[in-house]
Amino acid sequence: MAPDIDRLWSSTTDVVTSPNDERKNLIKRALNQKVLVPNILSLMPAWLSEIQPDIDETNQEIDEWLPTIHVSEKKKAKHRSRGNYAFLTAVYYPHCKKDKMLPLTKFLYWIFFWDDEIDTGGELTEDREGTLRCCNETNECIDDCLGPNPIFTPPPNLRGTVEMLYPILRDLRAGLGLVSLERLRLELHDYVNGVGKQQQVRQGARLPNPWYHFQIRSDDVGVIPSITQNEYAMEFELPESIRRHEAMEVIVQECTKLTVLLNDVLSLQKEFRVSQLENLCLLFMNTYNLTLHDAINKVLGLIREHYAICVAAEERLPWSENDEKLNADIREYVRGCQRLATGTAYWSYSCERYFKKTQVNHRMDVLLDLSYE
């Protein structure tokens, strides 16, 4: 069980070192270290990875679409070369029809474009007012497109990363039932507001406590909307009573936490190189005076713990005695939750967003290098 967040958060603000010294000391301790991280997929052994086959055709359609959106060419080129979000869509939704691949891939491009503006190194990294304005405009877009009286025409003079979301949500809306639609609307608001909160935390004088960071990252990560989009991908609608069942809530929460944990391990090298120290591995080093190796092992241990909690929750799901269609939908929803964790890991090994493919061996162990390129 995680320690008390409020107590730990307050205790970390009472240390005697200055904020600058805290960050410099952490960088110095981690700099130039190399750590071999075992294949994270092996920590979730019952959840197999599959791939939707239409990746190349989807990427061709993406290449035709990218020139039409008002995002910098540099940003487009970076994400297209390093991200391969069509592959990420394919491992998230391996059984969806080909015509669903393009809208789902466009959504992933949006979420990476939009998040990178606010993340470390983005245009809004240190701009609190700009971040709040961006979040407000995005929330208005969400309500315009997914509310009861949809408006799909963006207002003038929007930033490109908000403008591009209007047609994406229009297409997603067309394939969702009313219950799933409202669920997606609320989840997107939670995501947008959480990113705004995370930006404020990164501007704080001191590094956050790892448990506090874990909590807010689990709230703001874009995983839960992508889980709901499985209903769009696979053309079903989960009843709200099933979605809010105790066991299903646990599965959604635990798969979200698993995705945060494994992402913080696999993105560690990239984040360290841009001085984004709000990473669980580095925060455990800082708060508990752990070595980098021990801090990574602590996060890997948490992956094992949360995986076990998630697997156990499946036994408590409200299976029907006579409605096999409902049972099939429950199974598909649960698989969709699991694939958000395994798919994120599989994709991370298969592209070069976080590290070079040459750093991955035949067992899919990755040698992370915390040096500056």
N, C-alpha and C positions, 0 to 999 in steps of 0.2 A: 504494500500500500504506500502511495506517495505521502511524504511528510506534509504537515500543515503548510499550505501555500502562503498565507498571510504572515505567519510567524517567520518562515524562512525568508520571505521577500524583505521583511523589515530588517532582519538580522544582517542581510548582505549589504545594507546601506550604512552600517555602523563601523565598517572597517577603517583602519587608519590610513591606508594608502590612498593617494590621490587617484582620480579617475584615469588620468593619463598614464600614471605608473601601473595601474591595474591592467590596462590594455597592453602596454609595452611589455610588461613582465610576462603576460600570457603569450604574446607573439614570440618573445625570446625563448620561452620554454618549448614551444611547438615547432619553431623554425628549423627547417632542414631535416625533420624526422620523416622516416618512411615506415609505414605500417602495412602489413599484408592482412587484408580483411577477407575472411572466408566468404564463400558464395552465400549471399543472404537468402536466396531462394531455398537453400537447404535447411533453413531454420523454419520453413513453413512447408513441411514435406508432403502433407496431404492435399495441397492446393497446386494443381498442375497448370501449366501455361499452354495456351493455344493461340493461334494467330489467324485472323481473318485474311483471306488470300488476295484481296483486291488493293494491296498497298500501292503498287506501281501506277495503276490507273488513277487512284485517288491523288497521288502526288502530281500526276500530269494535270489533273483538274485544279489542284492547289496552285500550280505554277501559272495557270491561266487566271486564277482569281487574285493572287497577291498583287499584281500591278494595279488592280482596281481600288485598293484600299489606301487611305491616306495615312500611312505610317512610313517612317523614314526608310529609304532603300537600304541603309546600313543595317538597321534593325531587322528588316525582312531577310536580308542575305545571311545575317548571323544565325537567326533561328532556323532558316531553311536548311543551312549547311550542317548545323550541329544538332538540331532537334529531331527531325523526322517524326513529326507529330502524327502523320498517317500511320506509322508503325505503332505509336502509343495507342491510337484509336483501335488498331487491329488487335492489340493484346487486351485492351479493356473490354472490347465487344466482339469477340472472335466469331460469334454466330450470327451477327447482324447481316441484313441484306446490303448489297453493294450501294444502293441508292441512299442508305443511311450513313455511309462512311464519310461523305463529303461534309454534311452539316456538322457531324460530330468532330471531325478534324478541324473545321473552321473554328469551332468553339474552343478547342485546345490551343489553337494559334492565338485566339483572343486572350485567353487566360494568361498565357505566357507573355504576350506583348504588354498587356495591361499591368500585370504584377511586376514586370521588370522595370516599369516606369517608376514605381514606388520603392522597389527593393534597393539594396545597396548598389550604388553606381548608376542608378536611374536618374531621369530628369527631375523627379520629385523627391529624391532621397532625403534632402534636408529642407524641403519646402512644405511646412506644415499647412499653410493656407492653401497652397496648390493641391496638396493631397486631399484635404477636406473638400475642395471644390470638385476635384476629379471624382471622389467617392459620391458626392451629392448628385452629380450629373449621371453617374452610372446607376445609382439607385432610381433616379427618375426614368432612365431608359428601361430598367427592369419592370417598373410599374407600367410604363407606357405599353410595353410589348406583352407582358404576362398578366396584366390586370384585367378587370371585367370589360373594359371598353378600350380595346387595343388601338394603339397608334404606332404605326411602323415607320413613319417618316421622321427622321431625326431633326431637331431644331438646328438652325444655322450656327456656324462658328463653334461647333463641338470639336474637342480634340479627337484625333483620328481613332484612338483606341476605344473611345466611347461610340463614335459614329458607326464603326464597323459592327458593333454588337447588335444594332437594330435588326438588320436582315437575318442575322444568325438566330436570334430569339424568335423572329417571325417563323423561320423554318422549323425550329424545335416545337413551337407552340402547335403547329399544324399536326404534329404526330403524337400529342400528349392528351390524355383525358383530363377532365376538370380537376380531379383530386390530385393527380400527379403534377398538373400545371401549377396549382397553388403551392404545392410542396416545393417545387423548383423555385418559384418566385421568392418564397421566404428563405430558402437555403442560399440563394444568390445574394440576398440582402445581408445575411449573416456573414457570408464570405467577404463581401465588399467592406462591410463595417469592421470586420476583423483585421483585414489588411491595413485599414486606416489606423487601427489601434496598434498594430505591430510596428508601423512606421514611427509612431510616437515613442514606443518603448526603445527603438533603436537610437533615438535622439537623446535618450536619457544619459545622465552623467556617468552612471555605472552600468556594468553588465548585469543583466537580470539573473535571478536564481534559475537554475535549470528546470526545476519543477514548475515554476511560474511560466517560463518560456514554453515548456511542453504543453501546458494547459491552453495558453492563448494560440499556439500553433495548431493544436487540435481543433480549436474553434474556427480559425481563419483559413485553414487549408481548403483548397477547392475540391476536395475529394467527395464530399457529400452531394453537391449538385451532379457530379459525374456518376454517382450511384443512381440517382433518380433518372438520369438520362439513359440508364439501362432499360427503363420502361419504354422509352422512345425507340431505342435500338432494337428491342426484341418484341415490341408491339403488344404490351400487356399493361395492366394497371393494377397495382397492389392495393387492396382495400386499406383504408387508413387505420382500421382497427388492428390489422396485422402489422402494419408498419410501426404502430405505437406499442405493440406488445413488448413486454419487458425483455424477452430474449432477443427480439429483433433489434431493439434499441441498443442492447449490449453489443451485438454483432456489428452494427453500423459504427458505434463509438470505438470499438476495439480495432476494426479495420482502418478507421481513420487514424488512430494512434499508431498502428503498425506502419502506415504510410509515412507519417511524420518521422518516426524513428528511423526507418530504413533510408528515407530521403536525407536525413541529417548525417548519416554515415556516408552515403554515396556522394553527397554534394560537398563533403568536408573540404576536399582539396580546392575545388573551385571557390568556395566561400572564403577560405583562408587567404587565397591569393588576391582577393579584392578587399581584404581586411574586414569581412563580414564575420564578426566573432560571435554573433548570436546564433550559435550552433550548439546543439546539445552536447556533443563530444567536448568542445572547447569549454562550455559552461560547467560541465562536470569537473574538468581539469581545474578551472578557476575556483569554484566554490569548495571543492573537497580536496584540493591540492593533489590530484591524481596525476599520474603520468598519462601521456597521450594514449599509450597502449591500454592502460587500465580503464581510461574513460571510454574508449571505443568498446572494450569488452563489457562495460556496464550497460551501454546502449544495446549491444547485442543480447545481453541477458534480459533486458526489458522486452526486446522483440520476442524472445522465447516465452516470457511470462504472458504477454498480451495475446500471443497466438494461442496459448493453452486456454486462456479465458474465453476466447472466441470459439474455439472448437467445442468447449463444454457447453456453451450457450445453445448450440444447434440442437442438443437433446431436449431443450425446453420449448422449442418452437411449437406454435399451435397448429399442428398438422390436422387436416380434415380426415374423417373416417370414410367419407363417401364422395368428396369433390376432388377428383384427380387433377382437374384443370387448376384449381386453387393451389394444390400441392406443387404442381409443376411451376407455377408462378413464384411460389415461395422459394423453391429450390433455385430458380433463375435469379431471383433478387439476391439471395445469399451468395451465389456464385459471383454475381456482379460486385458485391462488397469485397469478396476475397480477391477478385481480379484487380481491384484498385491497388491493393498492396503488391501482389505478385507482378502485375503488369508494369507498375512503376519501376520495380527492381529490374525486371527483364529488359525494359526499354533503356534503363540507365546503362546496362551493360552493352547495349546494341547500338548506341549512338555516342557522340563525343561531346555532349553538353557538359559533363562533369569531369571526365578524364579521357585520355587517349585509349583506343582499343588495344594498343600495344602494352598497356598496363594490366590487361586481363589475361590470365592464363587459361589453359584448357579446362580447368575445373571451375572457371568463372570466379576464382579468387582475384581480387584487385589490389595492386600495390599502390597505395595512396602516397603521394609525395608532397609534403608540406614545405616545399621550397618555392621561391619566386622564380617564375620563368625568365 
